Amino acid sequence: MKKIFDGKKITKLATEKRPARVNVQTEERLKEITSQFEEKGWNFTVELAPDKPEDITDLEILLNPPKPKIAEKKIGRNEPCPCGSGNKYKKCCGK
């Protein structure tokens, strides 16, 4: 049986314990990405590898962090049904 939670906390990206890792193919791109990281004050590791494909997913995550999802309000059993019938939800669409 595989454990889902191992009890270890995941550290924040672009910190000393977990620097952002980026692979680039050209020297120009290396300078451009390095300046972006230094401007924000993030810890990073940039690898210049012309034979590997460019991988800047960590930078994209840092620049566009995921937004929290907002849960929709649940309909109570005794509230009017949203379909407009005038009945309680539990007697109409909540079967």
Secondary structure, DSSP 8 states (H G I E B T S, - for coil): ---S--S-----TTSSSS-EEEEESSHHHHHHHHHHHHHHT--EEEEE-TTS--B-HHHHHHHS------------TTSB-TTSSSSBTTTTT--
